[in-house]
Amino acid sequence: STNTKGMGKDSPGRHSASQAIIERICNQSIGIKALLLDQKRAVSGVGNWVADEVFYQLAIHPDQTHLTESESLQLVVKLHE
């Protein structure tokens, strides 16, 4: 059994999980890439390559802070694809 205590939620699969992740990444004061790579703060299982690809597709700079709710929703949807 893997100890996942303190880890972020798995990639979103349901509306409530997606909303919880959006709330964690929306309006943060640190860069979005650092936030996503921190397995305890937002969502677990997002690696460097996946993060870079999603940012490229959404035209979001990895150091961007304070994502809007709309940007956060787009990010969560892309991570789920």
N, C-alpha and C positions, 0 to 999 in steps of 0.2 A: 504494500500500500504506500502510495506517495503522500508525503505530508504537504498539503496545500494551504495550511493555515496561514492567513495573512496575505494570500495571493489575490490578485484581481479576479474578476469574473472571467469565465471563458468567453470566447468570441460569441457575439450575440446571435441568438436563434429565435428568441421570442421578443414581443413588444416590450414587456416589462424589463427584461434584461437589457435591451437596447436603450431604453429610457434611462436606466440606472447608469449605463456607461456614458451616455450623452451628458448627464448631470456631472459626472466625474471629469470630463474633458472640456466642458464649456466654461469659458471665462477664467481659465487658469493663468497664473502669472509666470509660468515657466514654458519653455519651448515645447511644442506639441510632440516632437519626436522624443525628447527626453521623458516626457510624461508617458508615452506609449511604451517605451523600452523599459520603464520601471514597472516590473511585473506586479507590484503591490498597489500601485496607485489607480490604474484605469482598467486594463484588461490584460489577462495573461496570454502568452503564446504569440505575441507580435514581435517578430525579429527585425533586425536591421534592414534586410533586403525587402521584406514585405512593407515595412513602414516607408522606405524610400519610394517604392513603386506606387503606393497609394498616394503619397504626397505629390508625386509627379503627375499622376492621372487627374488629381483634383486641383493642380496648380497652387498647392499650399507649400509655403517655405517651411522646412523642418524646424526652424527657430521661431516661427510665428507663435505668438501668445494670444490669449483672449479670443479663441474661436467663438463665433456666434453659434447659436443653437442650430441654425441652418447648416453651417459648415460642419458642425459636430455630427449632425444627422447624416450628411453626405459621407463623412469619414467612416462612421459606423457601418453604413450600408456597403461601402467599398471593402471594408475589412471582412465583411460577411460573405462577399462574393467568392 
